């Protein structure tokens, strides 16, 4: 289960258009608060997760989920 709901990231390049299409107002000079569900599956951003079976919490990159 993903515990982190939102992350703060810098948005650059081809992702500017992607996040604008998702309805975000993109700040290209600073951090943007993005919902974890809107991150691409190849993202290197780390989020806090909890194992549904054993309950252990740790951080994983989105691409590792």
Number of C-alpha atoms within 10 A of each C-alpha: 12 18 13 15 11 15 15 13 13 15 19 12 8 8 14 16 14 15 16 11 10 9 9 14 12 20 14 12 9 10 13 17 14 18 12 18 12 11 17 13 13 11 11 13 17 16 18 15 18 15 11 10 7 7 10 9 14 13 14 15 15 19 13 10 11
